[in-house]
Amino acid sequence: MEVKDVLSKDRIIFNLDSDTKEKAIVELSNILMEQGFLLNKDEYIKAVLQRENHSTTGIGNNIAIPHGKSNSVTKSAIVFAKTKKDIEWESLDEKPVNLIFLLAISELDQTNGHLRLLSQIASKLMDDDIVLGLQKTQTADEVIKIFNEGDIEL
């Protein structure tokens, strides 16, 4: 399983209006529920928030990768969002977040699928040019291209 297999244009959101990480997680989870990736949205949100309470998913550089293991996920998916305003996330670098990758991992993929996805996302996001590209991009096609090819001209 690779990022390109679980990230699609219909799960890329610009100008997310949430002002807290809890609201952002709920709003992005609504998309997963509407698109049939969750059997029980509340159970999934609870798992993601429990993971947040255990250790922040704010990895720094204005990025968060919230995720949680839940049996309510029917098929693995990622929702990507750029926020309208910065959100406090207790990030490792103590800076707020404006790029969010919400991971929903199915039971089938839980053994190593989520670790592979996290690793792929994290390795891409170690490249400052990719982060800058995500910060500047205004279209879902550009986000997909960044993850598929790693570079775009903006």
VMD Tcl script that builds the backbone (N, CA, C; Angstrom):
set m [mol new atoms 462]
animate dup $m
set s [atomselect $m all]
$s set {name element resname resid chain x y z} {
  {N N MET 1 A 0.841 -1.184 0.000}
  {CA C MET 1 A 0.000 0.000 0.000}
  {C C MET 1 A 0.882 1.241 0.000}
  {N N GLU 2 A 0.580 2.155 -0.908}
  {CA C GLU 2 A 1.322 3.394 -1.022}
  {C C GLU 2 A 0.366 4.574 -0.916}
  {N N VAL 3 A 0.932 5.756 -0.648}
  {CA C VAL 3 A 0.123 6.963 -0.506}
  {C C VAL 3 A -0.770 7.153 -1.722}
  {N N LYS 4 A -0.225 6.948 -2.914}
  {CA C LYS 4 A -1.009 7.171 -4.135}
  {C C LYS 4 A -2.221 6.242 -4.226}
  {N N ASP 5 A -2.199 5.130 -3.489}
  {CA C ASP 5 A -3.319 4.189 -3.499}
  {C C ASP 5 A -4.466 4.619 -2.594}
  {N N VAL 6 A -4.196 5.499 -1.638}
  {CA C VAL 6 A -5.214 5.837 -0.633}
  {C C VAL 6 A -5.521 7.333 -0.540}
  {N N LEU 7 A -4.875 8.137 -1.384}
  {CA C LEU 7 A -5.140 9.574 -1.430}
  {C C LEU 7 A -5.724 9.906 -2.793}
  {N N SER 8 A -6.910 10.480 -2.788}
  {CA C SER 8 A -7.526 10.863 -4.066}
  {C C SER 8 A -8.041 12.295 -3.982}
  {N N LYS 9 A -8.307 12.868 -5.137}
  {CA C LYS 9 A -8.708 14.277 -5.225}
  {C C LYS 9 A -9.952 14.593 -4.402}
  {N N ASP 10 A -10.855 13.633 -4.277}
  {CA C ASP 10 A -12.089 13.912 -3.534}
  {C C ASP 10 A -11.890 13.884 -2.019}
  {N N ARG 11 A -10.659 13.639 -1.582}
  {CA C ARG 11 A -10.342 13.704 -0.155}
  {C C ARG 11 A -9.217 14.702 0.100}
  {N N ILE 12 A -9.162 15.734 -0.722}
  {CA C ILE 12 A -8.210 16.826 -0.550}
  {C C ILE 12 A -9.019 18.095 -0.341}
  {N N ILE 13 A -8.787 18.717 0.804}
  {CA C ILE 13 A -9.599 19.852 1.227}
  {C C ILE 13 A -8.712 21.095 1.359}
  {N N PHE 14 A -9.178 22.198 0.806}
  {CA C PHE 14 A -8.494 23.474 0.963}
  {C C PHE 14 A -9.354 24.374 1.839}
  {N N ASN 15 A -8.722 25.225 2.609}
  {CA C ASN 15 A -9.418 26.198 3.458}
  {C C ASN 15 A -10.295 25.549 4.524}
  {N N LEU 16 A -9.786 24.503 5.158}
  {CA C LEU 16 A -10.499 23.890 6.273}
  {C C LEU 16 A -10.682 24.947 7.349}
  {N N ASP 17 A -11.902 25.089 7.835}
  {CA C ASP 17 A -12.249 26.200 8.726}
  {C C ASP 17 A -12.138 25.852 10.211}
  {N N SER 18 A -11.712 24.672 10.558}
  {CA C SER 18 A -11.611 24.265 11.957}
  {C C SER 18 A -10.558 25.104 12.676}
  {N N ASP 19 A -10.797 25.329 13.982}
  {CA C ASP 19 A -9.840 26.119 14.750}
  {C C ASP 19 A -9.202 25.338 15.901}
  {N N THR 20 A -9.542 24.055 16.036}
  {CA C THR 20 A -8.882 23.182 17.016}
  {C C THR 20 A -8.597 21.844 16.344}
  {N N LYS 21 A -7.647 21.105 16.919}
  {CA C LYS 21 A -7.342 19.813 16.316}
  {C C LYS 21 A -8.537 18.866 16.432}
  {N N GLU 22 A -9.290 18.939 17.519}
  {CA C GLU 22 A -10.460 18.073 17.679}
  {C C GLU 22 A -11.492 18.350 16.586}
  {N N LYS 23 A -11.759 19.639 16.343}
  {CA C LYS 23 A -12.718 19.993 15.292}
  {C C LYS 23 A -12.217 19.560 13.916}
  {N N ALA 24 A -10.924 19.714 13.676}
  {CA C ALA 24 A -10.354 19.307 12.388}
  {C C ALA 24 A -10.504 17.800 12.190}
  {N N ILE 25 A -10.211 17.037 13.228}
  {CA C ILE 25 A -10.326 15.576 13.135}
  {C C ILE 25 A -11.773 15.171 12.864}
  {N N VAL 26 A -12.710 15.819 13.536}
  {CA C VAL 26 A -14.129 15.516 13.319}
  {C C VAL 26 A -14.535 15.871 11.890}
  {N N GLU 27 A -14.157 17.060 11.451}
  {CA C GLU 27 A -14.555 17.504 10.112}
  {C C GLU 27 A -13.979 16.592 9.016}
  {N N LEU 28 A -12.733 16.202 9.169}
  {CA C LEU 28 A -12.115 15.324 8.168}
  {C C LEU 28 A -12.682 13.906 8.258}
  {N N SER 29 A -13.037 13.489 9.460}
  {CA C SER 29 A -13.670 12.173 9.634}
  {C C SER 29 A -15.045 12.139 8.973}
  {N N ASN 30 A -15.732 13.268 8.959}
  {CA C ASN 30 A -17.031 13.343 8.279}
  {C C ASN 30 A -16.882 12.985 6.802}
  {N N ILE 31 A -15.794 13.425 6.201}
  {CA C ILE 31 A -15.548 13.111 4.785}
  {C C ILE 31 A -15.370 11.608 4.608}
  {N N LEU 32 A -14.586 11.006 5.508}
  {CA C LEU 32 A -14.397 9.548 5.437}
  {C C LEU 32 A -15.728 8.813 5.590}
  {N N MET 33 A -16.561 9.282 6.498}
  {CA C MET 33 A -17.863 8.644 6.727}
  {C C MET 33 A -18.756 8.795 5.486}
  {N N GLU 34 A -18.811 10.007 4.955}
  {CA C GLU 34 A -19.650 10.273 3.777}
  {C C GLU 34 A -19.224 9.430 2.577}
  {N N GLN 35 A -17.943 9.139 2.478}
  {CA C GLN 35 A -17.441 8.398 1.330}
  {C C GLN 35 A -17.376 6.892 1.577}
  {N N GLY 36 A -17.895 6.446 2.719}
  {CA C GLY 36 A -18.016 5.023 2.976}
  {C C GLY 36 A -16.779 4.325 3.519}
  {N N PHE 37 A -15.835 5.087 4.049}
  {CA C PHE 37 A -14.617 4.485 4.592}
  {C C PHE 37 A -14.753 4.100 6.067}
  {N N LEU 38 A -15.829 4.551 6.714}
  {CA C LEU 38 A -16.036 4.264 8.134}
  {C C LEU 38 A -17.405 3.642 8.369}
  {N N LEU 39 A -17.439 2.645 9.253}
  {CA C LEU 39 A -18.713 2.088 9.704}
  {C C LEU 39 A -19.255 2.884 10.879}
  {N N ASN 40 A -18.345 3.381 11.725}
  {CA C ASN 40 A -18.728 4.102 12.927}
  {C C ASN 40 A -17.774 5.279 13.109}
  {N N LYS 41 A -18.255 6.464 12.763}
  {CA C LYS 41 A -17.412 7.657 12.822}
  {C C LYS 41 A -16.957 7.959 14.243}
  {N N ASP 42 A -17.853 7.835 15.207}
  {CA C ASP 42 A -17.507 8.158 16.596}
  {C C ASP 42 A -16.410 7.248 17.132}
  {N N GLU 43 A -16.477 5.971 16.795}
  {CA C GLU 43 A -15.452 5.018 17.231}
  {C C GLU 43 A -14.095 5.384 16.623}
  {N N TYR 44 A -14.106 5.749 15.354}
  {CA C TYR 44 A -12.868 6.136 14.679}
  {C C TYR 44 A -12.285 7.406 15.307}
  {N N ILE 45 A -13.113 8.418 15.503}
  {CA C ILE 45 A -12.651 9.673 16.099}
  {C C ILE 45 A -12.073 9.411 17.499}
  {N N LYS 46 A -12.733 8.571 18.263}
  {CA C LYS 46 A -12.240 8.229 19.603}
  {C C LYS 46 A -10.840 7.625 19.524}
  {N N ALA 47 A -10.621 6.735 18.560}
  {CA C ALA 47 A -9.303 6.106 18.390}
  {C C ALA 47 A -8.244 7.140 18.010}
  {N N VAL 48 A -8.595 8.070 17.135}
  {CA C VAL 48 A -7.642 9.101 16.714}
  {C C VAL 48 A -7.305 10.016 17.889}
  {N N LEU 49 A -8.317 10.417 18.653}
  {CA C LEU 49 A -8.073 11.306 19.798}
  {C C LEU 49 A -7.298 10.597 20.906}
  {N N GLN 50 A -7.533 9.299 21.079}
  {CA C GLN 50 A -6.739 8.535 22.057}
  {C C GLN 50 A -5.279 8.526 21.641}
  {N N ARG 51 A -5.023 8.376 20.354}
  {CA C ARG 51 A -3.651 8.407 19.853}
  {C C ARG 51 A -3.034 9.773 20.113}
  {N N GLU 52 A -3.804 10.834 19.908}
  {CA C GLU 52 A -3.323 12.197 20.167}
  {C C GLU 52 A -2.985 12.385 21.648}
  {N N ASN 53 A -3.812 11.825 22.529}
  {CA C ASN 53 A -3.565 11.951 23.965}
  {C C ASN 53 A -2.312 11.188 24.385}
  {N N HIS 54 A -2.035 10.111 23.688}
  {CA C HIS 54 A -0.850 9.298 23.980}
  {C C HIS 54 A 0.426 10.039 23.574}
  {N N SER 55 A 0.415 10.608 22.372}
  {CA C SER 55 A 1.574 11.316 21.847}
  {C C SER 55 A 1.124 12.141 20.643}
  {N N THR 56 A 1.608 13.359 20.557}
  {CA C THR 56 A 1.164 14.231 19.470}
  {C C THR 56 A 1.515 13.665 18.097}
  {N N THR 57 A 0.675 13.976 17.132}
  {CA C THR 57 A 0.966 13.625 15.744}
  {C C THR 57 A 1.381 14.871 14.969}
  {N N GLY 58 A 1.580 15.965 15.682}
  {CA C GLY 58 A 2.136 17.170 15.078}
  {C C GLY 58 A 3.636 16.969 14.933}
  {N N ILE 59 A 4.082 16.694 13.708}
  {CA C ILE 59 A 5.475 16.281 13.500}
  {C C ILE 59 A 6.420 17.461 13.328}
  {N N GLY 60 A 5.876 18.668 13.283}
  {CA C GLY 60 A 6.697 19.848 13.055}
  {C C GLY 60 A 6.525 20.365 11.646}
  {N N ASN 61 A 7.100 21.543 11.395}
  {CA C ASN 61 A 7.043 22.149 10.064}
  {C C ASN 61 A 5.598 22.421 9.638}
  {N N ASN 62 A 4.731 22.695 10.627}
  {CA C ASN 62 A 3.306 23.015 10.406}
  {C C ASN 62 A 2.484 21.834 9.898}
  {N N ILE 63 A 2.924 20.601 10.206}
  {CA C ILE 63 A 2.284 19.393 9.678}
  {C C ILE 63 A 1.833 18.477 10.815}
  {N N ALA 64 A 0.647 17.905 10.659}
  {CA C ALA 64 A 0.156 16.871 11.576}
  {C C ALA 64 A -0.301 15.673 10.750}
  {N N ILE 65 A -0.078 14.480 11.336}
  {CA C ILE 65 A -0.501 13.241 10.681}
  {C C ILE 65 A -1.325 12.431 11.685}
  {N N PRO 66 A -2.543 12.912 12.015}
  {CA C PRO 66 A -3.365 12.161 12.968}
  {C C PRO 66 A -3.807 10.821 12.394}
  {N N HIS 67 A -3.881 9.847 13.268}
  {CA C HIS 67 A -4.291 8.501 12.863}
  {C C HIS 67 A -4.665 7.718 14.112}
  {N N GLY 68 A -5.362 6.644 13.907}
  {CA C GLY 68 A -5.725 5.766 15.010}
  {C C GLY 68 A -6.184 4.433 14.464}
  {N N LYS 69 A -5.976 3.394 15.250}
  {CA C LYS 69 A -6.413 2.071 14.825}
  {C C LYS 69 A -7.854 1.850 15.277}
  {N N SER 70 A -8.698 1.507 14.324}
  {CA C SER 70 A -10.107 1.303 14.629}
  {C C SER 70 A -10.686 0.251 13.693}
  {N N ASN 71 A -11.474 -0.640 14.256}
  {CA C ASN 71 A -12.148 -1.658 13.453}
  {C C ASN 71 A -13.261 -1.073 12.590}
  {N N SER 72 A -13.589 0.199 12.795}
  {CA C SER 72 A -14.673 0.806 12.025}
  {C C SER 72 A -14.239 1.252 10.628}
  {N N VAL 73 A -12.935 1.185 10.325}
  {CA C VAL 73 A -12.448 1.586 9.000}
  {C C VAL 73 A -12.655 0.423 8.029}
  {N N THR 74 A -13.416 0.684 6.960}
  {CA C THR 74 A -13.730 -0.369 5.993}
  {C C THR 74 A -12.654 -0.521 4.930}
  {N N LYS 75 A -12.002 0.593 4.575}
  {CA C LYS 75 A -10.957 0.594 3.559}
  {C C LYS 75 A -10.008 1.735 3.889}
  {N N SER 76 A -8.721 1.486 3.754}
  {CA C SER 76 A -7.730 2.498 4.102}
  {C C SER 76 A -7.841 3.723 3.195}
  {N N ALA 77 A -7.657 4.908 3.812}
  {CA C ALA 77 A -7.758 6.165 3.070}
  {C C ALA 77 A -6.994 7.257 3.808}
  {N N ILE 78 A -6.664 8.300 3.067}
  {CA C ILE 78 A -6.061 9.500 3.640}
  {C C ILE 78 A -6.908 10.686 3.214}
  {N N VAL 79 A -7.138 11.604 4.162}
  {CA C VAL 79 A -7.726 12.902 3.841}
  {C C VAL 79 A -6.628 13.929 4.086}
  {N N PHE 80 A -6.372 14.765 3.087}
  {CA C PHE 80 A -5.389 15.837 3.220}
  {C C PHE 80 A -6.126 17.158 3.304}
  {N N ALA 81 A -5.703 18.025 4.221}
  {CA C ALA 81 A -6.344 19.335 4.357}
  {C C ALA 81 A -5.314 20.425 4.585}
  {N N LYS 82 A -5.578 21.560 3.952}
  {CA C LYS 82 A -4.877 22.806 4.262}
  {C C LYS 82 A -5.881 23.657 5.023}
  {N N THR 83 A -5.449 24.231 6.129}
  {CA C THR 83 A -6.369 24.981 6.976}
  {C C THR 83 A -6.375 26.470 6.623}
  {N N LYS 84 A -7.501 27.123 6.935}
  {CA C LYS 84 A -7.593 28.572 6.744}
  {C C LYS 84 A -6.669 29.298 7.703}
  {N N LYS 85 A -6.618 28.790 8.937}
  {CA C LYS 85 A -5.771 29.409 9.954}
  {C C LYS 85 A -4.981 28.329 10.666}
  {N N ASP 86 A -3.907 28.735 11.290}
  {CA C ASP 86 A -3.070 27.785 12.022}
  {C C ASP 86 A -3.831 27.197 13.204}
  {N N ILE 87 A -3.566 25.920 13.481}
  {CA C ILE 87 A -4.215 25.201 14.577}
  {C C ILE 87 A -3.152 24.737 15.570}
  {N N GLU 88 A -3.351 25.022 16.832}
  {CA C GLU 88 A -2.446 24.527 17.873}
  {C C GLU 88 A -2.574 23.007 17.938}
  {N N TRP 89 A -1.445 22.300 17.890}
  {CA C TRP 89 A -1.478 20.835 17.838}
  {C C TRP 89 A -0.500 20.188 18.820}
  {N N GLU 90 A 0.120 20.982 19.687}
  {CA C GLU 90 A 1.166 20.478 20.582}
  {C C GLU 90 A 2.259 19.773 19.774}
  {N N SER 91 A 2.643 20.375 18.673}
  {CA C SER 91 A 3.618 19.781 17.765}
  {C C SER 91 A 4.995 19.670 18.402}
  {N N LEU 92 A 5.801 18.787 17.846}
  {CA C LEU 92 A 7.138 18.556 18.367}
  {C C LEU 92 A 7.988 19.821 18.344}
  {N N ASP 93 A 7.781 20.686 17.343}
  {CA C ASP 93 A 8.539 21.935 17.264}
  {C C ASP 93 A 7.786 23.105 17.895}
  {N N GLU 94 A 6.664 22.810 18.547}
  {CA C GLU 94 A 5.830 23.790 19.251}
  {C C GLU 94 A 5.215 24.838 18.327}
  {N N LYS 95 A 5.178 24.553 17.027}
  {CA C LYS 95 A 4.551 25.459 16.066}
  {C C LYS 95 A 3.177 24.922 15.686}
  {N N PRO 96 A 2.254 25.817 15.324}
  {CA C PRO 96 A 0.914 25.357 14.925}
  {C C PRO 96 A 0.941 24.635 13.590}
  {N N VAL 97 A -0.189 24.035 13.255}
  {CA C VAL 97 A -0.340 23.189 12.070}
  {C C VAL 97 A -1.241 23.872 11.048}
  {N N ASN 98 A -0.908 23.712 9.766}
  {CA C ASN 98 A -1.826 24.137 8.704}
  {C C ASN 98 A -1.907 23.120 7.560}
  {N N LEU 99 A -1.187 22.010 7.714}
  {CA C LEU 99 A -1.292 20.883 6.775}
  {C C LEU 99 A -1.600 19.632 7.588}
  {N N ILE 100 A -2.683 18.947 7.236}
  {CA C ILE 100 A -3.110 17.774 8.000}
  {C C ILE 100 A -3.299 16.590 7.059}
  {N N PHE 101 A -2.731 15.465 7.452}
  {CA C PHE 101 A -2.936 14.201 6.752}
  {C C PHE 101 A -3.634 13.269 7.733}
  {N N LEU 102 A -4.940 13.078 7.596}
  {CA C LEU 102 A -5.683 12.166 8.468}
  {C C LEU 102 A -5.667 10.781 7.838}
  {N N LEU 103 A -5.094 9.822 8.559}
  {CA C LEU 103 A -5.014 8.446 8.068}
  {C C LEU 103 A -6.114 7.593 8.681}
  {N N ALA 104 A -6.789 6.830 7.847}
  {CA C ALA 104 A -7.751 5.824 8.295}
  {C C ALA 104 A -7.247 4.494 7.736}
  {N N ILE 105 A -6.893 3.600 8.624}
  {CA C ILE 105 A -6.288 2.339 8.205}
  {C C ILE 105 A -7.238 1.188 8.536}
  {N N SER 106 A -7.547 0.374 7.537}
  {CA C SER 106 A -8.452 -0.750 7.747}
  {C C SER 106 A -7.765 -1.839 8.570}
  {N N GLU 107 A -8.575 -2.697 9.152}
  {CA C GLU 107 A -8.052 -3.802 9.959}
  {C C GLU 107 A -7.101 -4.665 9.122}
  {N N LEU 108 A -7.423 -4.841 7.863}
  {CA C LEU 108 A -6.606 -5.643 6.959}
  {C C LEU 108 A -5.188 -5.078 6.820}
  {N N ASP 109 A -5.083 -3.744 6.851}
  {CA C ASP 109 A -3.789 -3.087 6.649}
  {C C ASP 109 A -3.097 -2.685 7.952}
  {N N GLN 110 A -3.704 -2.997 9.108}
  {CA C GLN 110 A -3.179 -2.482 10.366}
  {C C GLN 110 A -1.845 -3.078 10.780}
  {N N THR 111 A -1.533 -4.274 10.367}
  {CA C THR 111 A -0.290 -4.881 10.834}
  {C C THR 111 A 0.934 -4.076 10.412}
  {N N ASN 112 A 1.054 -3.758 9.145}
  {CA C ASN 112 A 2.194 -2.942 8.741}
  {C C ASN 112 A 1.822 -1.861 7.733}
  {N N GLY 113 A 0.593 -1.847 7.280}
  {CA C GLY 113 A 0.169 -0.861 6.284}
  {C C GLY 113 A 0.275 0.558 6.784}
  {N N HIS 114 A -0.157 0.794 8.029}
  {CA C HIS 114 A -0.126 2.166 8.525}
  {C C HIS 114 A 1.306 2.631 8.753}
  {N N LEU 115 A 2.184 1.726 9.151}
  {CA C LEU 115 A 3.583 2.104 9.346}
  {C C LEU 115 A 4.240 2.455 8.013}
  {N N ARG 116 A 3.895 1.697 6.985}
  {CA C ARG 116 A 4.431 1.975 5.652}
  {C C ARG 116 A 3.938 3.343 5.166}
  {N N LEU 117 A 2.635 3.624 5.345}
  {CA C LEU 117 A 2.096 4.918 4.929}
  {C C LEU 117 A 2.740 6.061 5.702}
  {N N LEU 118 A 2.834 5.909 7.019}
  {CA C LEU 118 A 3.459 6.948 7.837}
  {C C LEU 118 A 4.900 7.197 7.387}
  {N N SER 119 A 5.612 6.132 7.105}
  {CA C SER 119 A 6.996 6.241 6.660}
  {C C SER 119 A 7.086 6.964 5.315}
  {N N GLN 120 A 6.206 6.620 4.384}
  {CA C GLN 120 A 6.214 7.265 3.067}
  {C C GLN 120 A 5.900 8.750 3.184}
  {N N ILE 121 A 4.878 9.066 3.971}
  {CA C ILE 121 A 4.508 10.473 4.142}
  {C C ILE 121 A 5.643 11.229 4.815}
  {N N ALA 122 A 6.161 10.668 5.905}
  {CA C ALA 122 A 7.231 11.342 6.646}
  {C C ALA 122 A 8.469 11.559 5.773}
  {N N SER 123 A 8.836 10.566 4.966}
  {CA C SER 123 A 10.030 10.730 4.132}
  {C C SER 123 A 9.806 11.811 3.073}
  {N N LYS 124 A 8.619 11.884 2.511}
  {CA C LYS 124 A 8.315 12.953 1.550}
  {C C LYS 124 A 8.391 14.313 2.240}
  {N N LEU 125 A 7.838 14.380 3.460}
  {CA C LEU 125 A 7.751 15.658 4.151}
  {C C LEU 125 A 9.074 16.111 4.759}
  {N N MET 126 A 10.094 15.275 4.684}
  {CA C MET 126 A 11.426 15.693 5.105}
  {C C MET 126 A 12.070 16.595 4.049}
  {N N ASP 127 A 11.517 16.578 2.850}
  {CA C ASP 127 A 12.010 17.397 1.755}
  {C C ASP 127 A 11.332 18.771 1.837}
  {N N ASP 128 A 12.118 19.805 2.122}
  {CA C ASP 128 A 11.563 21.154 2.277}
  {C C ASP 128 A 10.855 21.645 1.020}
  {N N ASP 129 A 11.320 21.215 -0.155}
  {CA C ASP 129 A 10.676 21.629 -1.403}
  {C C ASP 129 A 9.269 21.044 -1.511}
  {N N ILE 130 A 9.092 19.815 -1.038}
  {CA C ILE 130 A 7.768 19.195 -1.066}
  {C C ILE 130 A 6.828 19.921 -0.099}
  {N N VAL 131 A 7.323 20.232 1.093}
  {CA C VAL 131 A 6.497 20.963 2.070}
  {C C VAL 131 A 6.123 22.329 1.509}
  {N N LEU 132 A 7.078 23.026 0.923}
  {CA C LEU 132 A 6.798 24.328 0.321}
  {C C LEU 132 A 5.770 24.196 -0.799}
  {N N GLY 133 A 5.910 23.144 -1.603}
  {CA C GLY 133 A 4.940 22.899 -2.668}
  {C C GLY 133 A 3.539 22.682 -2.121}
  {N N LEU 134 A 3.438 21.919 -1.025}
  {CA C LEU 134 A 2.125 21.691 -0.408}
  {C C LEU 134 A 1.563 22.985 0.177}
  {N N GLN 135 A 2.428 23.812 0.738}
  {CA C GLN 135 A 1.968 25.087 1.307}
  {C C GLN 135 A 1.435 26.012 0.210}
  {N N LYS 136 A 2.053 25.967 -0.964}
  {CA C LYS 136 A 1.692 26.890 -2.052}
  {C C LYS 136 A 0.557 26.379 -2.933}
  {N N THR 137 A 0.397 25.079 -3.016}
  {CA C THR 137 A -0.549 24.508 -3.969}
  {C C THR 137 A -1.988 24.952 -3.696}
  {N N GLN 138 A -2.730 25.072 -4.783}
  {CA C GLN 138 A -4.129 25.479 -4.691}
  {C C GLN 138 A -5.071 24.473 -5.344}
  {N N THR 139 A -4.528 23.344 -5.843}
  {CA C THR 139 A -5.399 22.373 -6.503}
  {C C THR 139 A -5.103 20.958 -6.016}
  {N N ALA 140 A -6.134 20.153 -6.047}
  {CA C ALA 140 A -5.995 18.749 -5.652}
  {C C ALA 140 A -5.053 18.013 -6.608}
  {N N ASP 141 A -5.104 18.364 -7.895}
  {CA C ASP 141 A -4.213 17.719 -8.864}
  {C C ASP 141 A -2.745 17.938 -8.496}
  {N N GLU 142 A -2.415 19.142 -8.030}
  {CA C GLU 142 A -1.035 19.434 -7.639}
  {C C GLU 142 A -0.619 18.623 -6.414}
  {N N VAL 143 A -1.527 18.464 -5.453}
  {CA C VAL 143 A -1.219 17.660 -4.259}
  {C C VAL 143 A -0.925 16.220 -4.677}
  {N N ILE 144 A -1.768 15.667 -5.531}
  {CA C ILE 144 A -1.561 14.296 -6.014}
  {C C ILE 144 A -0.223 14.197 -6.740}
  {N N LYS 145 A 0.076 15.172 -7.594}
  {CA C LYS 145 A 1.331 15.150 -8.336}
  {C C LYS 145 A 2.528 15.212 -7.394}
  {N N ILE 146 A 2.455 16.033 -6.363}
  {CA C ILE 146 A 3.554 16.126 -5.397}
  {C C ILE 146 A 3.832 14.762 -4.782}
  {N N PHE 147 A 2.780 14.040 -4.420}
  {CA C PHE 147 A 2.996 12.738 -3.787}
  {C C PHE 147 A 3.361 11.638 -4.768}
  {N N ASN 148 A 2.934 11.758 -5.987}
  {CA C ASN 148 A 3.282 10.752 -6.983}
  {C C ASN 148 A 4.671 10.960 -7.566}
  {N N GLU 149 A 5.027 12.232 -7.772}
  {CA C GLU 149 A 6.285 12.522 -8.444}
  {C C GLU 149 A 7.293 13.235 -7.561}
  {N N GLY 150 A 6.805 13.918 -6.517}
  {CA C GLY 150 A 7.702 14.580 -5.588}
  {C C GLY 150 A 8.045 16.007 -5.921}
  {N N ASP 151 A 7.740 16.443 -7.121}
  {CA C ASP 151 A 8.075 17.828 -7.431}
  {C C ASP 151 A 7.103 18.373 -8.477}
  {N N ILE 152 A 6.809 19.651 -8.324}
  {CA C ILE 152 A 5.981 20.338 -9.300}
  {C C ILE 152 A 6.500 21.763 -9.405}
  {N N GLU 153 A 6.134 22.425 -10.461}
  {CA C GLU 153 A 6.483 23.826 -10.593}
  {C C GLU 153 A 5.238 24.634 -10.288}
  {N N LEU 154 A 5.369 25.510 -9.298}
  {CA C LEU 154 A 4.230 26.342 -8.900}
  {C C LEU 154 A 4.473 27.786 -9.293}
}
mol reanalyze $m
mol bondsrecalc $m
mol representation Tube
mol addrep $m
